[in-house]
Amino acid sequence: MRNISKKKAFAWLLPLASVLAVGALACSSPAPVQTTAPAAPAPAAAAPAQVPAPVPQEVQQPAAPAMPAPAAPAAPAMVQVLPTPQAPQLAPVPQSQIRQPAMAMSSDEAQYGGTLRIVAAGSIQSFDPLWTTASGTGNVSNTILEGLFEYTSDYGIGPLIVESWESSDDNLSWTFKIREGVKFHDGTPLTTEQVRGTLNRQKDRAPILRLVRNEFGAGDGDFEDFFTVEDDLHFSLNMREATGLAIDAIGPQGFGPRLVTADWYDNYTANESAEGPPNGTGPFKFEEWLPGDRWSAVRYEDYSPHPGPANGTSGGHTAYVDRMMYIEVPDQTTRVAALQTREVHIVQEFPAELLSRLEADPGVALYDNPPFRLLGHFNHVRGPFDNKLARQAMVKAYDNQKALTLATGDPAFTRLCPSLLQCGTKWETTSGSDGFYNAMNLDEAKALLEEAGVTGAHVRLMDPADRQPAHAAAQVSREVLTALGFDVDFQVMDWATMVAQRARPDDWEFFHTWSGVTVRSGPVGHLLFSELQYDAWFNNYQDTTGKQREIYSRLARATSEEEQIALNDEFHMHFYEDAIFLQVGEFFSRWAASTKVHGIVNGGSAQQKPFDKWLTE
């Protein structure tokens, strides 16, 4: 191992800017890989009128699908390294009137006990966050599994499982120490062997890990050269070229490396959904799953929290409630009724038309999320949208404001934004969007379809009716596709079914989703965002010109903020020219909780996470 400098990074908090500013270093990150969906679990049950305590039942397991591994990205040109993308300043967000809990309490007065009942935003298809980015599965990550690093409240990066780290003088070797005494829920001690196995499973899927390993890793990116187990508590990342993204490579990201045991990383590839209940190190332990109804987790009594203070999802956390229960209630009105009758404590998502009902309820508090980006995804490996002209036509014809307004119910909670990075920040750009974004030019769009020879082509449009933003946008997309002359097969389904179907590239042409963190991460957000990268996500973007990979290679090595901004503008030109996906715009969503729930920090990265929250009832 190389000589290690004594400049140890023991600070518990590591903001994004300082993560990336490492002397004369570079910035880069790998892109994740595509997947195939598991077989769907039992069909969703109708929402129960009452929410009783769960009935013990045999644990159900999602089936594991297989899928071909994606091709490796082309090796980029080697360039001088170094920069430091700055964390953006967030623009003001429309704020709901926040009603404080009936009894405002500090964490010193926190109470243990009770069952926290959450109506999940979507149904669950897989318990494996290493396989899917679906929000239902994200609840598993938030509750049961943990990563080496996690997001801070301002979307920087802070340690969780990692205790300390240090770099060699030449920044080609990074050594990390994990915390001693951490155990998985089955009693297995956490060692660097589980870290190795988890990262090895995700090496071609987690976007920044893939990019750093391929472009900067020792041995031309071979995992055994890139990753070294030093002993049970220490591991090293080895580089052939210095980079400021060593920590980001093993930090939070899409398909991020949440630590799991050998039964998941030895038996399943990154392109398969692991079977069996999740076995993590988090504050709650998996209890049971009743498919189509609910799943639950109980407090893990042997949980070993990080010794530092909580900051976002990083740092130390406490499980106050005895049990976490995520309940599936497909009907939006029933969700709100369950909250108002105090049968549940939190509703992660509700339709805008029911907002006034909740605002009038003194027992309900409303909270604001940071802005999300609403998107529409093309299937790049099937006609008609394997043709760039067909994708351009959809973008040029779209009514962006209509979709945003339907998604929220109030145009005041929307923002037309052609920028991939958050509008209102220094990273905002309109580069490449003229004539494309919100153009609503049906004549030009039809001419493009005629030129491409795809007029009247069959398009299967998936509509997840239980997820309001995507459901609303799908209504507008059906109108636009029909107006363009496509033969539209409008397929209404729940979110879990769509998650499964989108992983089968032969079974769809278009669908909607949305994203959050990546729009707030400066140009590094591009590296986090799988959908923009070659053969990295369910849209199977092919980057036929190689331009995306070439720009990302230069972005990873940019040496100044000015260069990053210029590359951001250049990438936007390519984004609109190649019509990678449909950028609809930004929306500001709200969620609701009983005033009997305490410990919620409005607008933070951990506001809906189950830890550090307690009940008074």
N, C-alpha and C positions, 0 to 999 in steps of 0.2 A: 504494500500500500504506500502511496506517496506520503511525504512528510506533510503533516497537517499543521496549519497555522493555529495559533492560540486565540484567534479572534472569534470566540464562540458566540453563537447567537442564542443565548438563553432567554432572551426576552420572550414573554409568552405571546405577545401580540406582534404580528408582522404585517403592516399595511401593504397593499398591493404595490404602491410606488417603491417601497424599500425592498420588496421581494425582487423587483425587476431591476433596480438600480444597484448593480454589483460591480463597482469600479468600471473598468473597460471591458464590459461584457456585452453579450448579445441577447436577443429575445426571440424565442421560438416556441413552437408547440406542435404535437402530433394530432392527427385527426382520427376519430374513431371509425369503426367499421360496421357495415350493414348486418342485418339479422333476419332470421325467419321466425314467425310467430309460433307460440305454443298452441296446442289445441285448446279451444275455449272451454272454460269450466262450465258447471251447471248454469242454466239460464238464470238471469236475475229474477229474484222473487219480488213480488209487489211490496211496496213499503208497508211495514206493519203500522197499525194504528197506534199501538203502544210500543215502547221500547223496553222490553223486559231484560232481566239479566240473562246472559248467554247460557244456553243449555249445553253442557259438555257433550262433545261429539267428536267422532274420529276426524283427525286433521286431514283436510283435502289438500292435494298437491297439484300445482299447475303442470301440465305436460310439457316436455322439453322438445322443441323443434330443432332441426338441424338446418344449417345453411352454409353455402359456400363462402370461403374466406375471400375478402377483396384483394385486388392486386395492390402491391406496395406502390407508394407514390414514387415518382421519378426523383432521383437524387438532384437537389438544387445546386446551383453554382455556389462555391464557397466565397464568402465575402467577409470583410472586416466585421468583428463582433462588437456588440455592447449596448445599449440604450436602456431606457427606463420609461415605458409607457406610464403616464400619470393617471391616477384615479380621477375620473371626471367629477366635476361639481354638479350635483343633481339640480335640475330645474325644479321650481316649486311645483308641488303636486296638489291638485284639488283635494281638499280635506273635508271628509264628512264631519258632522258635529259629534265629537267623541263624548259619549256619556260614561263617566267614571263608574266603576263598580259601586254597588250600594254601600259597601263598607271599604273605603280606600285603605289598603293595608300594605305595609312594607314587607320585604322578604324576612325580616326578623320576626314577623308575626305569622309566617307561613304555617299552614296546617297540613298534616299528613292524613291520608285516607280518602275513600270514595272512589267512584268510577267516573272518569271523564269520558262522556259520550260525544263523539264527533261525527257529524254527517259528512262523509267524504265527498270531495268534489267529483270524483269519478269512481266507477267500479274497478276492481282489481283483477288483472289477468295473470300476472306473474309476481312472485315475491322476490324476484332477482333484479336489483337495480344495476347489476353489472351487465344485464341483457337489454333492458329497456329504460327509456327516459320518461315513461308515463307517470303522471302525477300520482295516480293511485299507488304505484310502486314506490314513489318518492316518500309516501307516508311510512313505508317500511324502513327506509333509510333513516328517516327522522326519529324513529322510535326504537329500532332494534340494532341497527348496524352503525359503525363509526369508521371514520377515515383517519388517515395520519394527520391531515390538516383540514380545517373547515373555514367557512366564511365568517368574518367578523361582522359586526352590525353595519359597518359602512362598506361591506363587500371587499374588504381586504382579505388577507389570509392569516390565520392564527393556528397554533398547534392544538391538537387534541390527543392523539395517541403518542405523537412525538414529544419527547422531553427536551431535547437539545440537538443542535447540529453545528457543524463547522466545515469550512472549505480549505483545501490546500492553497498554498501561496499562488499557484498558477490557475486556481479555480477549475482544475480538471478533475478533481475528486471531491465529492461531497459526502460526508459521513454523518449519519443520523443515529440518535439513540432513542429507542422507544421506552416508554415507562414500564418499570418493573412491577409485577404483581397484578397486571391486567389479566382477566380470565374471560374466556368465552362462556356463554350461558350453559354449556354442557360441562363446565369445569375445566376444560382444556386451557392451559396457560398460553397466553399470547407470546409468541417468539417471532424472530425475524423470518423463520421458515414460513409462517402464514403470510407475512408481508411479501416474501418472494413469490409464493404461489398465487396470491391475489394479483400482484402486478404482472406476473407472467401471463395470467389469463387475460388481462386487460391490455397487454402491450400493443395490440393492433387496433384497439377499440376506443380507449380513453384518448381524446383528441390531442391534448398537450403531451401526454406520455408518448404517444405514437410519434409526434413530430420531433420531440427532443431526442428520443431514442434513435430514430432514423437519421436525423441530420447532425446530431452532436455526439451521440453515444459512441463509446469505445468499440473497436472491432467492427466498424461499419454498422453499428446498431444491433449486433447480435446480443440477445438478452443476457446470455451468460457472461459476456464481456462487460455489458452495461451495468449489471447488478451483481453485487458481491455480498454474501452473508459473512460478516466478520466474526460474530458470536451470537448468542441468543438475543442480545439486546442491541447490537450494532449492525448496521448495513451501510453499504456505500453505493453511490451512483458514480460511474466512471465515464469521463468524456474524452473525446478526441479533439474537441474544440470547445473553448470556454463559452458558457451561456448563462444568462441571468434567469433562466426559467427552470433550474433544477428543482426548486421547491414547487413551482406551479405544476411540474410534470407529475408529481405525486399528490397534488392537492385536489380540491373540489373542482369538478368539471363534469360534462355529460358523460355517462357511463363511467363515472369516477370510481376509483379503487376503494370501495368500502370493504373492510377486512372481513374475510370469510375463512372457513375451515376447509380441510382437504377434500371433504365429501363434495364440495362445490367446485373447487378449482382443479382437482384431479380428474373429475368425472364429466365435466362440461366445458366446452369451449366458450369463447366470448360470443359466439353466434348461436348459442343454445340457451334456453331458459332452464335454470337449475330446478330440479324437483326437490320436494321436501321442505319442511319449515326452515326459515332462516335462523342461523345460529350466529349471533353477533356478540359484541362486547358492550353494547349500549345500555342505557338506564332501564330499559324494559325488555322483558323476555317473552318470546312468542308463546301464546296460549292455545288458540284454536282458530280455525277458519270455517265458517259456514258459507259456502259459495253462493253468491247472489244476495247475501243477507248481511254479513258482518265478519270482521275478524278482530281479535283482541290480543293484548299483551299485558303481562303483569309486571310489577316492580321487580327488578333483579336485585336481590338483597346483597349480593357480593359485588355490586358494581363498584368500579374503581374510577372515580372522576379525576379529571385533570386538576392539579392543585391550584391553578390560577383562577381568577374571576371569570365568570361567564361574559363572553362578548360575542353576540350573534350566536352562531352554532359552534364556535370554538370555545376553548377554556373549560372551566368546571361547571357541571350541571347537576341538578338534584331531581330525582323522581319523587314528587310529593304524593301523587295519587296512587292508589293500590292497583288500579287497572285502567288501561286505555282501550277504548272500544271505537273502532271505525265502522260506521253503519252505512249501508248502501240504501239510499232513498231516491230512486230515479225521478219521481214526480217532484218538480220544483216547489209547487204550492204546499205539498205535504211536508217538505223540508222545513219551510218557514213555520208551518203550523206546529210541528214537533218542537221547535225552539220556543215558540210563544206559549205552549202548554207545559214547558219545562221538562219535556221528555228527553231532550238532548241539550248539550251545553254550547256547542259550536256548530255553525253551518259554514262550510268553507266556500260555498258558492250559492248565489240565489239570483233570480231574475230581477232586472231593474224595476219592473212594474210593481214589485212587492216591497220596494224600499220604503215607501211612505208608511206602510203597515208597521214595519220594524222601527222606524223613527218615532212612531207614536207610542211604542211599547216601553214603559219605564224600566222594565226588567231586561232590556236588550241593549247592548253596547255595539256600536258600529265602528269598524276599523278600516283604514285605507291601506291598500297595497301600493308599492311603487309602480310606476308605469310598466305595462307589458306591451310587447310588440305582437300584433295579430298578423298571421302569415297564411299563405296558401301554398301547398306543395304539389309540384308536378312529379309524375313518375318518369324519370329520365331514361328508362330502359325499355319503355313500351310506347307505341304510337297512341295518340298523335303527338304527345309531348316529348318524344325523343327528338323531335324536330324543333330547332330553336325558333323558327318563325311562328309555329303554333303557340309556343310559350309567350313570345312577344305579343301575339294577338290578344291573348287573355289579359296580359298586363295592361295593354293600351286601351282595352274596352272596359276596364273595371271601374265601378263607382265606389271608390274607397270610403268616402264619408258615409254613404248609406250603410255599408257593412259595419263601420265603427259605431254608428248611432244605434243600429239594431242590437249590437253586442252589449251596449251599456244602457240603452233606453234614454240617454240624455247626452246630447252633443257636447255639453259642457265638460263631460268626463272623457272626451276624445281629443286627439290631436292628429291632424294630417301631418305625416312625417315620412318623407322619402328616404331619410337617413337610416342606415342599419344600426348606427350607434345613436344613443338617446338624443333627441332634439333638445335644444336649450343648453347643451354642453359644448365645449370647445371642439369636440369631435364631430359635431353635426355637419353634414354636407349634403348638397343637392346634386353633386356631380353625377352626370349620366342619366338623371331622372327626367330631364325635359323631354316632353313628348311621350313619356311612358307612364309616369306616376299620376294617377287620378285624371288621365287624359280623356277617358270616356269617349274614345274615337272609334265608333263601331265601323265606319266605312273603311278606315285604314286597316283596322283589325281584320275585317273580312277579306280585304285585298291580300293580306299576308297569308291567310288560310288558303286562298285560291292559289297563290304562288307556291305554297308548300304542298298543295294537292291533298289536303286533309279535310276539306269542307264536308260536313255531314258525318264525320267520324264518330264512333261510339265512345262515350266517356262515362266511366263509373265514378260518380261523385259520392263520397262517404259523408254522412251527416250524423255526428254523435249527438243525439237529441238531448242527452243528459248533461251536456257541457255547453252553457249558454254562449260564450264568445264564438266557439267553433260552429255551433248550431246556427247562430244568427248569420255568420259569414257564409255558411253553406247555402242559405236561402238566396242571398245575392248572387252567389256563384252559379246557382241553377239558372237564375234569370239571365245572367250574362252569357253563359254557355249556350242556352237555348236561343238567345238573340243572335249569336254567332252562327247558328245553324247546326250545332253539334247534336247528335242523338244522345240525350242525357239519360243515364240510368241513375236515378236519385235514390240512394240506398240509406234508409234511416236505420240507425242501430244505436247501441249504447257505446260508451267510451271504451270499455274493455274489448268489445268486439272489434272496434276500429283499430285498437292497438295491435290486436292479433292479425287483422287483415292487412294493415299497412306493411307488415313485415313479410308479406307474400307478394312479391312484385308483379306476379301475373294476375292479381286480383283487384287492382284498382288503377285509376288514372289521376285522381285529384282529391285532396282533403285539406282541411284547415287545422291549425294548432296555434300556439302562441308561446312566447319565451320572455324571460325576465332578466336574469343576472347578466347575460351576455351583452345586453345593450348598455350596461352601466360600467363596463370594464375597459374602456378605452380600446385602442386597436387590438389589444390582447383578446378582447371579446370575440373578434373574428376567429382567433385560434381556438377559442373555447367552443365555437358554434359549429357543430358537426354538419349541419345542413348545407353549409357553404363550402364544404371540403370534398375533395375527390373521393367518390365511392365510400363515403364515411357514415351514411345514415340511411334511413328508409327511403329517401327520395332518390338514392343511387345517382347522385350528380356525377357526370362522367368527365367534366373538364376536358373536352375533346381537343382544345387548343393548348392545354398545359398552362394557360395564363394564370389560373388561380394558384397553382402550386408555385409558379415562378414568383408571383407577387408575395405570397406568404413566406417564401424563403428569404426574400429581401426584407420583409417586415420583421422577421425573426432576428435580423442582424442590424436593423436600423440603429444609428448611433446618436440621433437627436430627435427631439420632439417635432422639429420642422420636417424631418425626413418621414417620420411616422404619419404626420398629417398629409403629406404629399402622397404617400403610399395608400393611405385611406381613401383619398380622392381617386387615385388610379384604380383601386379595387372596385369602387362604386361604379366607375365607367364600365368595367368588365361585368359587374353584377347585373346591370340593366341591359347591356348588350346581349349577354348570354341568357338573360331571364332565368336566373337560377331558381328563384321562387317568387311568389307574389307578395310584395311588401304592402300590407294593407294600411298600417299606421299604428299609433299608440293609443292605448285606452287605460283608464284608471279604474280599477275594480275595488269593490268593498266586500267585506265578510262580516259575519255577525256572531256575537257570543253573549251568553247570559252574563249579567252583572255579578253572578255568583262565582265567576271564574276570575282569578287574580293572577298577576304576574305577566300579563300581556304587555309588550312594548309596541306601541303603534308604529307601523311602517318599517320595523326592523326585519333583518333576515331571519330571525328566529320567532317571529310573532305567532305563527301557527304551530310551532313545534311543541310536542307534548311535555317536554321537561320544563322545570322551573315554574310550573303553573299549579295552583291549588284551588280547592273548592271551599266555599263557606255555605253549607246548606244542611 
